[in-house]
Amino acid sequence: MNRQIRRLTIAIMLCYLALFAQLNRVQIFDAQALRDNPDNTRDVLANYSRPRGTVSTIDGAVVARSVEVDTPLQRQREYPEADLFAQVSGFFSLHYGSTGVEQVYDEELAGQTPELELESLSDLFVDRDRSGSVVLSLRSDVQRVARDALGEREGSVVALDPRSGEILALWSWPSYDPNLISAPDIERASEARSLYLLDPADPMLGRAYQERYFPGSSFKVVVSAAGLESGRVTMDEPSYEPVSSWTPPLTTRPITNAGGAVCGGTLAEILRVSCNTAFAEMGALTLGPEVLAEGAEGFGFNGRPPIDLPAPARSVFPTDYGEPLSTPDLDDPDPDVAGTVYENTPALAQAAIGQHDVAATPLQMALVAAGVANGGVIMEPRVVHEIRNADGDLVERLQPSAWRQAMSPSNAAALRQAMIGVVTGGTAWRMAIPGYEVGGKTGTARVAEDVTSTHAWIVGFAGPQGETPHVAVAVVVLADEDVGEQAGGRVAAPVARAVLERALSPASPVRVDDPPDPSPDGAPDDAPDDAPDDAPDDAPE
């Protein structure tokens, strides 16, 4: 009998130890993952009836706030700007958790960070609002211009300060109204969410940072930087032969220039006119896969940008082009020598003009332009400027932090001048702003071999003459079968110019009772009507 009791005791102890270990594993190691699970509404339910701070733009527009309601929940989350900031603020739903800033800065908004809780210790016995408020780096006027300039075309606009990484505008169309999903009534919330999820345009997807596209010729900025950093390309050498088409080794399919144009020359010239043949040859033979991949990864490709929004997409530059097959004037192939041909050199040539399997988010391409503008240094992108308490006192101001050194300051300065040339006399002339130094690069990206519709891209920067540019921008207007081919210079450049113009102008604080901007395009009254008449109309993309 004693032996059986001992066995039972041991079995119970083992069960207890297993249960103890499992509970601790869940509470210690899985706790964060469970809290972050969008389907976990326990924290939301606990927070929903408590005071929750506001989310506002840096110029004072209220993006999200809690309002008192006459229901058992006492409070309801409200988004006064509806869809304008939806893909930044996200939603805070009793039934579907939270997304965007509402998710990432949940502890700050609920007043549960150590800093906010420490401030509350001084008045433990006072019934007062202890929540924190989040101030975005976004400017409401720049965001409105991005929305109005893009219109109802699918696409994205990203504008940021290259000196700090602070994002000024982050807009995608289509968007959605977070008020509907945040409604306490589960039937209303469920119906709205189902409609959004069933919409083939996927309006809840943050295209600006969660979706990637072929970057087309806007990727030539990365190829140029890789060439300069490797030393195999300078502003003077090599000079590529002017041709209308170029056929990479191991294929019979030529790469052509837009409109059958003949182009060639040194780096500044081929960038100015966006010469496909020269950049394809540069990437495939002058640089090779290792140099190109290293250059792309220097700008953040094949990694996720450290933005303070959930689930940013990873931009991609393929790295496997097979084994080296031959090197000119050598018996054995040498990957370190220019001109080496690989098993998949034709794909490498396509990648060098932003096609093949190269894919980038609009945020990533804005960071490329920002890196060139900021002396080669890419700052960590972020949408939040500071945290304040319920009394409006500053709790924390987020400090700028460098993310990557994409290229040397001297090479960045040279490439910056080349991009300015693309605006003053090349394919990005529609982005020019009188009185400011503007650089850019256009892109027209095919979405499939047998499809004529194209994405229209532009990336660039602008600022006062001789200063580090104050704004970097990326715009993509997605392919539309009804429109056909869209050139970045014609379609995306006017959008970028409107956004840059507004971002370069001083911000006006928004009063609480200010009505929305009635201007149909949001552009300033004194904006130029169009670019100079003598600019080229048929420059190749």
C-alpha positions as CSV (number, residue, x, y, z in Angstrom):
1,M,0.0,0.0,0.0
2,N,2.8,2.4,0.9
3,R,4.5,1.7,-2.4
4,Q,1.3,2.6,-4.3
5,I,0.9,5.8,-2.3
6,R,4.5,6.7,-3.1
7,R,3.9,6.1,-6.8
8,L,0.7,8.2,-6.8
9,T,2.5,11.0,-4.9
10,I,5.3,11.0,-7.5
11,A,2.9,11.0,-10.3
12,I,1.0,14.0,-8.8
13,M,4.2,15.8,-8.3
14,L,5.3,15.2,-11.9
15,C,2.0,16.5,-13.1
16,Y,2.3,19.6,-10.9
17,L,5.8,20.3,-12.1
18,A,4.7,19.9,-15.7
19,L,1.8,22.3,-15.1
20,F,4.1,24.7,-13.3
21,A,6.6,24.7,-16.2
22,Q,3.9,25.2,-18.8
23,L,2.2,28.1,-17.0
24,N,5.6,29.8,-16.6
25,R,6.4,29.2,-20.2
26,V,3.2,30.8,-21.3
27,Q,3.4,33.7,-18.9
28,I,7.1,34.5,-19.5
29,F,8.0,33.5,-23.0
30,D,4.6,33.6,-24.8
31,A,3.1,36.5,-23.0
32,Q,4.2,39.2,-25.5
33,A,3.1,37.1,-28.5
34,L,-0.3,36.6,-27.0
35,R,-0.6,40.3,-26.2
36,D,0.4,41.2,-29.7
37,N,-2.1,38.8,-31.3
38,P,-4.7,40.9,-33.1
39,D,-7.4,38.5,-32.2
40,N,-6.7,38.9,-28.5
41,T,-9.2,41.5,-27.3
42,R,-8.6,41.0,-23.5
43,D,-6.4,44.1,-23.3
44,V,-8.7,46.0,-25.6
45,L,-11.7,45.1,-23.5
46,A,-9.9,46.2,-20.3
47,N,-8.8,49.4,-21.9
48,Y,-12.0,50.3,-23.8
49,S,-13.8,51.8,-20.9
50,R,-10.8,53.5,-19.4
51,P,-9.6,57.0,-20.6
52,R,-7.4,56.6,-23.7
53,G,-5.2,59.3,-25.0
54,T,-5.6,61.1,-28.4
55,V,-3.5,60.7,-31.5
56,S,-2.9,63.9,-33.3
57,T,-0.7,65.2,-36.1
58,I,2.3,67.5,-35.4
59,D,0.2,70.5,-36.6
60,G,-2.7,69.7,-34.3
61,A,-5.2,67.7,-36.3
62,V,-7.0,65.1,-34.1
63,V,-6.6,61.7,-35.7
64,A,-8.1,59.5,-32.9
65,R,-9.8,60.2,-29.6
66,S,-12.1,58.6,-27.1
67,V,-15.6,60.1,-26.5
68,E,-17.9,59.4,-23.7
69,V,-21.1,57.6,-24.7
70,D,-24.2,56.6,-22.7
71,T,-23.6,52.8,-22.8
72,P,-22.2,50.3,-20.3
73,L,-18.8,50.7,-22.0
74,Q,-18.8,54.5,-21.2
75,R,-16.4,55.4,-24.0
76,Q,-16.1,54.9,-27.8
77,R,-13.0,55.4,-30.0
78,E,-13.6,58.1,-32.7
79,Y,-11.5,59.0,-35.8
80,P,-12.5,62.6,-36.9
81,E,-10.5,62.4,-40.1
82,A,-12.1,59.1,-41.2
83,D,-9.9,57.5,-43.9
84,L,-7.3,60.2,-44.1
85,F,-4.9,58.7,-41.5
86,A,-6.5,55.2,-41.2
87,Q,-3.4,53.3,-42.4
88,V,-1.3,55.2,-39.8
89,S,-3.6,55.3,-36.8
90,G,-5.1,51.9,-37.5
91,F,-8.3,51.1,-35.5
92,F,-9.0,50.2,-31.8
93,S,-11.9,47.8,-31.8
94,L,-13.6,46.1,-29.0
95,H,-14.1,43.0,-31.2
96,Y,-11.1,43.0,-33.6
97,G,-8.2,44.3,-31.5
98,S,-6.1,47.1,-32.7
99,T,-3.7,48.0,-35.6
100,G,-1.4,50.8,-36.6
101,V,-0.3,53.3,-34.0
102,E,-3.2,52.2,-31.9
103,Q,-1.4,48.8,-31.6
104,V,2.2,49.9,-31.4
105,Y,1.7,52.7,-28.9
106,D,-1.1,51.0,-27.0
107,E,0.7,51.2,-23.6
108,E,1.4,54.9,-24.1
109,L,-2.3,55.7,-25.0
110,A,-3.5,53.6,-22.1
111,G,-1.1,55.3,-19.7
112,Q,0.7,52.1,-18.9
113,T,4.3,52.9,-19.6
114,P,6.7,53.2,-16.7
115,E,7.1,56.9,-17.4
116,L,3.4,57.6,-17.3
117,E,2.8,55.3,-14.3
118,L,5.6,57.0,-12.4
119,E,4.0,60.4,-12.9
120,S,0.7,58.9,-11.6
121,L,2.4,57.9,-8.3
122,S,2.3,61.4,-7.0
123,D,-1.5,61.5,-7.1
124,L,-2.6,57.9,-6.4
125,F,-5.6,59.1,-4.5
126,V,-6.8,61.6,-7.1
127,D,-9.3,60.5,-9.7
128,R,-7.7,61.8,-12.9
129,D,-6.9,60.9,-16.5
130,R,-3.5,59.2,-16.6
131,S,-3.5,58.3,-20.3
132,G,-0.8,59.5,-22.7
133,S,-1.3,61.2,-26.0
134,V,0.7,60.4,-29.2
135,V,1.8,63.2,-31.4
136,L,2.5,62.1,-35.0
137,S,5.3,63.5,-37.1
138,L,2.8,63.7,-40.0
139,R,1.5,67.0,-41.1
140,S,-2.2,67.1,-41.9
141,D,-1.8,69.6,-44.7
142,V,0.8,67.5,-46.5
143,Q,-1.3,64.4,-46.0
144,R,-4.3,66.1,-47.5
145,V,-2.3,67.2,-50.5
146,A,-1.0,63.6,-51.0
147,R,-4.6,62.4,-50.9
148,D,-5.9,65.0,-53.3
149,A,-3.0,64.8,-55.8
150,L,-3.2,61.0,-56.0
151,G,-7.0,61.1,-56.3
152,E,-8.9,57.9,-56.8
153,R,-6.0,56.1,-58.5
154,E,-4.6,53.1,-56.7
155,G,-1.2,54.0,-55.3
156,S,0.9,55.4,-52.5
157,V,2.7,58.6,-51.5
158,V,5.4,58.7,-48.8
159,A,7.1,62.0,-47.8
160,L,9.7,62.2,-45.0
161,D,12.4,64.4,-43.6
162,P,15.7,62.8,-44.7
163,R,17.5,64.5,-41.8
164,S,15.5,62.9,-39.1
165,G,13.5,60.0,-40.7
166,E,10.3,61.6,-39.5
167,I,7.4,60.8,-41.9
168,L,5.4,63.8,-43.1
169,A,2.8,62.0,-45.2
170,L,2.0,58.3,-45.6
171,W,-1.0,57.9,-47.9
172,S,-2.4,55.0,-49.9
173,W,-5.6,54.7,-52.0
174,P,-7.9,53.0,-51.5
175,S,-8.2,53.5,-47.8
176,Y,-11.0,52.8,-45.2
177,D,-12.9,54.4,-42.4
178,P,-11.7,53.0,-39.0
179,N,-14.8,54.5,-37.3
180,L,-16.9,51.6,-38.8
181,I,-14.7,48.8,-37.5
182,S,-14.3,50.5,-34.1
183,A,-18.0,50.7,-33.5
184,P,-19.0,48.9,-30.2
185,D,-22.0,47.4,-32.0
186,I,-20.6,44.0,-33.2
187,E,-23.0,43.7,-36.1
188,R,-22.0,47.1,-37.5
189,A,-18.3,46.4,-36.9
190,S,-18.5,42.9,-38.4
191,E,-20.4,44.1,-41.5
192,A,-17.9,46.8,-42.2
193,R,-14.9,44.6,-41.7
194,S,-16.4,41.9,-43.9
195,L,-17.0,44.4,-46.7
196,Y,-13.4,45.7,-46.5
197,L,-11.9,42.2,-46.4
198,L,-14.0,41.1,-49.4
199,D,-13.0,44.2,-51.4
200,P,-10.5,43.1,-54.1
201,A,-8.7,46.4,-53.7
202,D,-7.9,45.5,-50.1
203,P,-8.4,49.0,-48.6
204,M,-7.1,48.0,-45.1
205,L,-3.7,47.1,-46.6
206,G,-1.1,49.8,-45.9
207,R,0.3,49.9,-49.4
208,A,2.9,52.5,-48.5
209,Y,4.8,50.1,-46.3
210,Q,3.2,46.7,-46.3
211,E,3.1,46.0,-50.1
212,R,5.8,45.9,-52.6
213,Y,6.0,46.5,-56.4
214,F,8.4,46.4,-59.3
215,P,10.3,49.7,-58.9
216,G,11.2,50.0,-62.5
217,S,13.7,52.7,-63.4
218,S,13.5,54.3,-60.0
219,F,15.8,51.4,-58.9
220,K,18.5,52.9,-61.1
221,V,19.4,55.2,-58.2
222,V,20.4,52.1,-56.2
223,V,22.4,50.7,-59.2
224,S,24.1,54.0,-59.6
225,A,25.0,54.1,-55.9
226,A,26.3,50.5,-56.0
227,G,28.5,51.4,-59.0
228,L,30.0,54.4,-57.3
229,E,30.6,52.6,-54.0
230,S,32.3,49.7,-55.8
231,G,34.7,52.0,-57.7
232,R,33.8,50.3,-60.9
233,V,31.8,53.4,-62.0
234,T,32.7,57.0,-61.6
235,M,31.0,60.1,-62.9
236,D,33.4,60.0,-65.9
237,E,33.8,56.3,-66.7
238,P,32.7,54.0,-68.2
239,S,30.9,55.7,-71.0
240,Y,28.3,53.3,-72.5
241,E,27.8,53.2,-76.3
242,P,24.6,55.0,-77.5
243,V,22.3,52.3,-78.7
244,S,18.5,51.7,-78.9
245,S,18.8,48.1,-77.7
246,W,21.2,45.8,-75.9
247,T,21.1,42.0,-75.7
248,P,22.7,40.5,-72.6
249,P,24.9,37.3,-72.9
250,L,23.1,33.9,-73.0
251,T,19.9,35.3,-74.5
252,T,18.5,36.5,-77.8
253,R,15.9,38.8,-76.2
254,P,17.1,42.4,-76.3
255,I,16.5,45.1,-73.7
256,T,15.3,48.3,-75.4
257,N,14.9,52.0,-74.4
258,A,11.5,53.7,-74.1
259,G,10.1,54.7,-77.4
260,G,13.1,53.1,-79.2
261,A,15.3,56.0,-78.2
262,V,19.0,55.9,-78.7
263,C,21.0,56.7,-75.5
264,G,24.3,56.1,-73.8
265,G,27.2,57.9,-72.1
266,T,28.5,58.4,-68.6
267,L,26.5,57.9,-65.4
268,A,24.9,61.4,-65.1
269,E,23.8,61.3,-68.8
270,I,22.3,57.8,-68.6
271,L,20.5,58.6,-65.3
272,R,19.2,61.9,-66.8
273,V,17.4,60.1,-69.6
274,S,16.8,56.8,-67.8
275,C,18.8,54.7,-70.3
276,N,17.7,51.1,-70.0
277,T,20.4,49.6,-72.2
278,A,23.3,51.3,-70.4
279,F,22.0,50.4,-66.9
280,A,21.3,46.8,-67.9
281,E,24.9,46.5,-69.2
282,M,26.2,48.3,-66.1
283,G,24.4,45.9,-63.7
284,A,25.0,42.7,-65.7
285,L,28.6,43.1,-66.7
286,T,30.2,46.2,-65.1
287,L,29.0,45.4,-61.6
288,G,27.9,41.8,-61.3
289,P,25.5,40.2,-58.8
290,E,27.6,40.6,-55.7
291,V,28.2,44.3,-56.1
292,L,24.5,44.9,-57.0
293,A,23.2,42.9,-54.1
294,E,25.6,44.6,-51.6
295,G,24.5,48.0,-52.9
296,A,20.8,47.1,-52.6
297,E,21.2,45.7,-49.1
298,G,23.1,48.8,-48.1
299,F,19.8,50.7,-48.7
300,G,17.8,48.2,-46.8
301,F,16.7,45.7,-49.4
302,N,16.2,42.1,-48.1
303,G,15.4,43.5,-44.7
304,R,12.5,45.2,-42.9
305,P,12.7,49.0,-42.2
306,P,12.5,49.8,-38.5
307,I,9.4,51.9,-38.8
308,D,7.1,52.2,-35.7
309,L,4.2,50.6,-37.5
310,P,3.3,46.9,-37.5
311,A,4.4,44.4,-40.1
312,P,6.4,46.4,-42.6
313,A,7.1,44.4,-45.8
314,R,10.6,43.4,-46.7
315,S,11.8,44.8,-50.1
316,V,13.6,42.3,-52.2
317,F,16.6,42.1,-54.4
318,P,17.4,38.5,-55.6
319,T,20.9,37.3,-54.9
320,D,21.2,34.0,-56.7
321,Y,22.2,34.3,-60.4
322,G,23.9,31.0,-60.7
323,E,27.6,30.1,-61.1
324,P,30.1,32.3,-63.0
325,L,30.7,30.9,-66.4
326,S,33.4,33.0,-68.1
327,T,35.4,36.2,-67.6
328,P,36.9,38.1,-70.6
329,D,40.7,37.5,-71.1
330,L,40.8,34.8,-68.4
331,D,40.9,31.0,-68.7
332,D,38.8,30.6,-65.5
333,P,35.8,32.8,-64.5
334,D,36.6,35.3,-61.7
335,P,33.6,36.9,-59.9
336,D,35.8,39.8,-58.8
337,V,36.5,40.9,-62.4
338,A,34.0,43.1,-64.3
339,G,32.5,41.4,-67.4
340,T,32.1,38.0,-65.8
341,V,29.1,36.2,-67.2
342,Y,26.8,34.1,-64.9
343,E,24.3,31.3,-65.5
344,N,21.5,33.9,-65.2
345,T,23.0,37.1,-66.4
346,P,19.9,37.9,-68.5
347,A,17.9,38.1,-65.3
348,L,20.6,40.2,-63.6
349,A,20.3,42.7,-66.5
350,Q,16.5,42.9,-66.0
351,A,17.1,43.4,-62.2
352,A,19.4,46.3,-62.9
353,I,16.5,48.2,-64.4
354,G,14.1,47.3,-61.6
355,Q,12.4,44.4,-63.2
356,H,12.8,40.5,-62.9
357,D,12.1,39.7,-59.2
358,V,13.1,43.1,-57.7
359,A,10.3,44.4,-55.5
360,A,10.1,47.4,-53.2
361,T,7.7,49.2,-51.0
362,P,7.0,52.9,-51.6
363,L,8.5,53.5,-48.1
364,Q,11.7,51.7,-49.2
365,M,12.1,53.8,-52.3
366,A,11.5,57.0,-50.3
367,L,14.3,55.9,-48.0
368,V,16.6,55.4,-51.1
369,A,16.0,59.0,-52.1
370,A,16.4,60.1,-48.4
371,G,19.8,58.3,-48.2
372,V,21.1,60.1,-51.2
373,A,19.8,63.4,-50.0
374,N,21.3,63.0,-46.5
375,G,24.9,62.3,-47.4
376,G,24.5,58.5,-47.6
377,V,22.9,58.1,-44.2
378,I,19.4,56.6,-43.9
379,M,17.6,57.6,-40.7
380,E,15.2,55.2,-39.0
381,P,11.7,56.0,-40.4
382,R,9.0,56.8,-37.8
383,V,5.5,58.2,-37.6
384,V,5.5,59.4,-34.0
385,H,7.2,62.6,-32.9
386,E,6.5,62.7,-29.1
387,I,4.4,61.4,-26.2
388,R,2.5,63.8,-23.9
389,N,0.5,63.2,-20.7
390,A,-3.1,64.1,-20.2
391,D,-2.1,67.6,-19.1
392,G,-0.2,68.1,-22.3
393,D,3.2,68.0,-20.7
394,L,6.0,66.3,-22.6
395,V,6.8,62.8,-21.5
396,E,9.1,61.6,-24.3
397,R,10.4,63.0,-27.5
398,L,11.7,60.3,-29.9
399,Q,15.2,61.1,-31.0
400,P,16.4,60.6,-34.6
401,S,18.6,57.5,-35.1
402,A,20.7,56.4,-38.0
403,W,19.7,53.1,-39.6
404,R,22.2,52.6,-42.4
405,Q,25.2,54.2,-44.1
406,A,24.2,53.4,-47.7
407,M,27.1,55.2,-49.4
408,S,29.9,57.5,-48.6
409,P,29.2,61.3,-48.3
410,S,31.2,62.1,-51.4
411,N,29.5,59.5,-53.6
412,A,26.1,60.6,-52.2
413,A,26.9,64.2,-53.1
414,A,27.8,63.2,-56.7
415,L,24.7,61.1,-57.1
416,R,22.6,63.9,-55.6
417,Q,23.9,66.3,-58.3
418,A,23.1,63.7,-60.9
419,M,19.5,63.4,-59.7
420,I,19.2,67.1,-59.7
421,G,20.2,66.9,-63.4
422,V,17.3,64.5,-64.0
423,V,14.9,67.3,-62.8
424,T,16.6,70.2,-64.5
425,G,17.0,68.6,-67.9
426,G,15.7,65.0,-67.8
427,T,12.7,62.8,-67.3
428,A,11.7,64.2,-63.9
429,W,11.3,67.8,-65.1
430,R,7.7,68.0,-64.0
431,M,8.9,67.8,-60.4
432,A,10.8,71.1,-60.6
433,I,9.9,73.8,-58.0
434,P,11.2,77.3,-58.7
435,G,13.5,78.6,-56.0
436,Y,14.3,75.1,-54.6
437,E,16.9,72.4,-55.4
438,V,15.0,69.3,-56.5
439,G,16.4,65.9,-57.5
440,G,14.5,62.9,-58.7
441,K,14.3,59.7,-60.7
442,T,11.3,58.5,-62.7
443,G,10.3,54.9,-63.2
444,T,7.9,52.9,-65.4
445,A,7.6,49.3,-64.3
446,R,5.9,46.6,-66.3
447,V,3.8,44.3,-64.2
448,A,3.9,41.3,-66.7
449,E,5.5,40.4,-69.9
450,D,2.3,40.4,-72.0
451,V,0.6,43.3,-70.2
452,T,0.8,46.9,-71.5
453,S,-0.2,48.6,-68.3
454,T,2.6,49.9,-66.0
455,H,3.3,51.3,-62.6
456,A,4.3,54.9,-62.6
457,W,7.0,55.8,-60.1
458,I,9.0,58.8,-59.0
459,V,11.4,59.2,-56.1
460,G,13.2,62.4,-55.2
461,F,14.0,65.2,-52.7
462,A,13.8,68.9,-52.4
463,G,15.1,71.7,-50.2
464,P,16.6,75.2,-50.2
465,Q,19.6,75.8,-52.5
466,G,22.8,74.4,-51.1
467,E,21.2,72.8,-48.0
468,T,20.6,69.2,-47.1
469,P,17.1,68.6,-48.7
470,H,14.3,68.9,-46.2
471,V,11.9,66.4,-47.8
472,A,12.3,63.1,-49.6
473,V,9.4,61.6,-51.5
474,A,8.3,58.4,-53.3
475,V,5.1,58.1,-55.4
476,V,3.7,55.1,-57.2
477,V,0.6,55.1,-59.2
478,L,-0.4,51.5,-59.8
479,A,-1.0,49.9,-63.2
480,D,-4.5,50.3,-64.6
481,E,-5.7,48.2,-67.5
482,D,-8.0,51.0,-68.6
483,V,-5.2,53.5,-68.7
484,G,-2.4,51.4,-70.2
485,E,1.2,52.5,-70.0
486,Q,1.8,55.2,-67.4
487,A,5.2,57.0,-67.5
488,G,6.5,58.1,-64.1
489,G,7.5,61.6,-65.4
490,R,4.0,62.3,-66.7
491,V,1.8,60.6,-64.0
492,A,3.8,60.4,-60.7
493,A,5.9,63.6,-61.0
494,P,3.0,66.1,-60.6
495,V,1.9,64.3,-57.5
496,A,5.4,64.4,-56.0
497,R,5.7,68.1,-56.9
498,A,2.5,69.0,-55.1
499,V,3.5,67.1,-52.0
500,L,7.0,68.6,-52.0
501,E,5.6,72.1,-52.4
502,R,3.4,71.8,-49.4
503,A,6.0,70.1,-47.3
504,L,8.5,72.8,-48.0
505,S,6.0,75.5,-46.9
506,P,5.7,76.2,-43.1
507,A,3.0,74.3,-41.3
508,S,0.0,76.2,-40.0
509,P,-1.2,74.9,-36.6
510,V,-4.7,73.4,-37.0
511,R,-7.4,74.8,-34.7
512,V,-9.9,72.3,-33.3
513,D,-12.7,74.0,-35.1
514,D,-10.9,74.3,-38.4
515,P,-13.0,72.8,-41.3
516,P,-11.3,70.5,-43.7
517,D,-9.3,72.1,-46.6
518,P,-11.9,72.9,-49.3
519,S,-9.3,73.1,-52.0
520,P,-10.0,70.3,-54.6
521,D,-6.3,69.6,-55.1
522,G,-4.9,70.9,-51.8
523,A,-2.2,72.8,-53.7
524,P,-1.1,76.3,-52.6
525,D,-2.7,79.1,-54.5
526,D,0.6,80.3,-55.8
527,A,1.8,76.9,-57.1
528,P,3.0,77.0,-60.7
529,D,0.5,75.7,-63.2
530,D,2.9,73.5,-65.1
531,A,6.5,72.9,-65.8
532,P,8.6,75.1,-68.3
533,D,7.4,74.9,-71.9
534,D,10.8,74.1,-73.2
535,A,11.1,70.9,-71.2
536,P,11.4,67.6,-73.2
537,D,8.0,65.9,-73.8
538,D,9.3,62.6,-75.2
539,A,12.3,61.9,-73.0
540,P,12.7,58.2,-72.5
541,E,11.7,56.8,-69.1
